[in-house]
Amino acid sequence: MKILITGASSGIGAEFARQYASLDNELFLLARREEKLQKLKNELQNRCKNITVIVVDVRDFEVLQQKLRKQGSFDMVILNAGISLGHSHTDIPTIAEFKNLYDVNVLSQHAVLEVVLPKMLSQKSGTVVFISSLSSLFTMPTAKIYASSKRALNAYAEGIRYKYASDGIKVITILPGFIKSELTDKNDFKMPFLLETDEAVKRMREAIAKGKEFYAFPLRFYLIIRVLAWLPSALSQRIVNYLS
């Protein structure tokens, strides 16, 4: 299986690479930090059929697409690249911060699929995995831009799923809670239900293997968020104020 993983230089993306590394799989590891990608390739190359490193900043859409066009088709794409301003960011974000986050978290995903999807359609098969977030379901004021970007990603993934369901394309949206990574290392508070990276990716791989269209975890955290979303606005406001 030919697997493209974006944001593969560290955290969740690197762990996906480790867990999918096998003599049956070809891995295509995409990120902007070449040194980290090469180190990961050296770590895994004896366990894998083949590993290709793609060094590019996903915000450079033109170069990103040029490099992807050279790679041929993929059987699975894991759209993992993402950034956050951190929950300590309480000020009004600048337009530059807003644009930068959306370029990575939303627009780069489409830039990848604009190249990849036609090839999947021609082979009548493929799996697209969107790594979203539980924060997309209930927006805390300290993560408003990040949460909104992930909510936009959910809507985009849903449209892609419906559009290509009859063309052999499987679309999976995964909404994890807090996972130990560079993204969460900047948080200066106790994160509920924090999962180690390897355990979280193991759960996501199982959901992908089962073909789940929507997978939110940890379950207890997901249920708490759903309850908060269902509460009357005045009550949820009081809870958010308390938590903030």
C-alpha positions in Angstrom: 0.0 0.0 0.0 1.3 3.5 -0.9 0.7 5.9 2.0 1.2 9.6 2.0 1.5 11.2 5.5 1.6 15.0 5.8 3.1 16.6 8.9 5.3 13.5 9.2 8.4 15.0 10.8 7.2 14.7 14.4 4.3 13.8 16.7 1.3 12.1 15.3 2.6 12.0 11.7 5.9 10.4 12.7 4.1 7.9 14.8 1.8 7.0 11.9 4.9 6.4 9.8 6.4 4.1 12.5 3.2 2.1 12.9 2.6 1.7 9.1 6.2 0.9 8.4 6.2 -2.7 6.9 7.5 -4.6 3.9 4.0 -4.3 2.4 3.9 -0.5 2.5 5.5 2.3 0.7 5.6 5.5 2.8 5.7 9.0 1.5 6.7 11.4 4.4 5.9 15.0 3.8 6.9 17.9 6.0 9.1 21.0 5.9 11.9 19.9 8.3 14.2 17.8 6.2 16.6 16.8 9.0 13.8 15.3 11.0 12.3 13.5 8.0 15.7 12.0 7.1 16.2 10.8 10.6 12.8 9.2 10.6 13.6 7.6 7.2 16.8 6.2 8.6 15.0 4.8 11.5 12.4 3.0 9.5 14.0 2.1 6.1 14.9 -1.5 7.1 11.3 -2.2 8.1 9.6 -0.7 5.1 9.3 -1.6 1.4 10.3 2.0 0.4 10.3 5.4 2.0 10.2 8.7 0.0 10.9 12.0 1.8 9.0 15.1 0.4 10.4 18.3 1.9 8.0 21.2 1.5 6.2 23.8 3.5 2.5 23.0 3.0 1.7 26.7 2.9 3.6 26.9 -0.4 0.7 25.4 -2.4 2.4 25.6 -5.8 5.6 23.8 -4.8 3.5 21.3 -2.7 1.5 20.4 -5.7 4.5 20.2 -8.0 6.2 17.7 -5.7 3.1 15.6 -5.3 2.5 15.4 -9.1 5.9 13.6 -9.4 4.9 10.8 -7.0 2.2 9.0 -8.9 -0.9 7.7 -7.1 -1.5 6.8 -3.5 -3.7 4.2 -1.8 -4.1 6.2 1.3 -3.5 9.8 2.3 -3.3 10.9 6.0 -3.9 14.6 6.2 -2.2 15.3 9.5 -0.4 18.6 9.0 -1.7 21.2 11.4 -0.7 24.0 13.7 -2.2 25.8 16.7 -1.8 29.2 18.4 -1.9 27.4 21.8 -4.6 27.8 24.5 -2.6 30.5 26.2 -3.3 32.8 23.2 -6.1 34.9 24.7 -5.7 38.1 22.6 -7.5 38.9 19.4 -5.4 37.1 16.8 -3.8 39.1 14.0 -5.0 38.6 10.5 -1.5 37.1 9.7 -1.9 34.5 12.5 -5.4 33.7 11.3 -4.4 33.3 7.7 -1.3 31.2 8.6 -3.3 28.8 10.6 -6.0 28.4 7.9 -3.4 28.0 5.2 -2.0 25.0 7.1 -5.1 23.5 8.7 -7.6 23.9 5.8 -6.2 25.1 2.5 -3.2 22.8 2.4 -5.5 19.8 2.7 -7.3 20.8 -0.4 -4.0 21.6 -2.2 -3.0 18.0 -1.5 -6.4 16.5 -2.6 -6.5 18.6 -5.8 -3.6 16.5 -7.0 -4.3 13.2 -5.2 -8.1 12.8 -5.7 -8.1 12.6 -9.6 -5.5 9.8 -9.4 -7.6 7.9 -6.8 -10.7 8.4 -9.0 -8.8 6.9 -12.0 -7.9 3.8 -10.0 -11.4 3.6 -8.5 -10.0 3.3 -5.0 -8.4 5.2 -2.2 -8.7 6.3 1.5 -8.5 9.9 2.6 -8.0 10.4 6.4 -8.6 13.8 7.9 -7.1 14.4 11.3 -9.5 16.9 12.9 -10.0 17.5 16.6 -12.6 17.2 19.4 -12.2 21.0 19.7 -14.2 21.3 16.5 -17.3 20.2 18.3 -17.2 22.8 21.1 -15.2 26.0 20.9 -13.3 27.3 23.9 -12.5 31.0 23.7 -8.7 30.3 24.0 -8.8 28.1 20.9 -11.3 29.8 18.7 -9.2 30.0 15.6 -7.9 26.5 15.8 -11.4 25.1 16.6 -13.0 27.0 13.7 -10.3 25.6 11.3 -11.0 22.1 12.4 -14.8 22.6 12.2 -14.3 23.9 8.6 -12.2 20.7 7.9 -15.0 18.5 9.2 -17.5 20.2 6.8 -15.0 19.8 3.9 -14.4 16.2 4.7 -18.1 15.5 4.8 -18.6 17.0 1.4 -15.8 15.0 -0.1 -17.2 11.8 1.5 -20.6 12.3 -0.1 -19.2 13.4 -3.4 -17.0 10.4 -4.0 -18.8 7.6 -2.0 -19.8 5.9 -5.2 -16.3 6.2 -6.8 -14.5 3.8 -4.4 -13.1 6.6 -2.3 -13.3 6.1 1.5 -13.2 9.3 3.6 -12.5 9.0 7.3 -12.6 12.0 9.8 -10.8 11.4 13.1 -11.4 13.7 16.0 -8.8 13.1 18.8 -8.6 14.8 22.1 -5.3 15.8 23.7 -2.4 13.8 22.4 1.2 14.3 23.5 3.0 16.2 20.7 4.7 19.4 19.7 1.2 20.9 19.3 0.1 20.2 22.9 3.5 20.8 24.5 2.8 24.5 24.4 -0.3 24.1 26.6 0.3 25.3 30.1 -2.6 23.5 31.8 -3.5 20.0 32.8 -5.0 18.4 29.7 -7.9 16.0 30.4 -7.6 12.5 29.1 -4.1 13.2 27.6 -3.0 10.2 25.5 0.5 9.1 24.7 1.2 9.4 21.0 1.7 5.7 20.3 -1.5 4.8 22.0 -3.5 7.5 20.2 -2.2 6.5 16.8 -2.9 2.8 17.5 -6.5 3.7 18.1 -6.7 5.8 15.0 -5.1 3.0 12.9 -7.8 0.6 14.2 -10.5 3.0 13.2 -9.0 3.3 9.8 -8.7 -0.4 9.4 -12.4 -0.8 10.3 -13.4 1.9 7.8 -15.1 4.2 10.3 -16.3 7.3 8.6 -16.2 9.3 11.9 -14.1 8.5 14.9 -14.0 10.7 18.0 -12.0 9.7 21.1 -11.3 9.3 24.0 -15.0 8.3 24.4 -15.5 9.9 27.8 -14.1 13.2 26.6 -16.2 13.1 23.5 -19.4 12.5 25.5 -18.6 15.4 27.9 -18.1 17.7 24.9 -21.4 16.5 23.4 -23.2 17.2 26.6 -21.7 20.7 26.8 -22.9 21.4 23.3 -26.4 20.3 24.1 -26.8 22.5 27.2 -28.7 25.7 27.2 -26.5 28.6 26.1 -26.6 30.4 29.4 -25.5 27.3 31.3 -22.7 26.4 28.9 -21.5 30.0 29.1 -21.2 29.7 32.8 -19.2 26.5 32.5 -16.9 27.9 29.8 -16.2 31.0 32.0 -15.4 28.7 34.9 -13.1 26.5 32.9 -11.4 29.5 31.3 
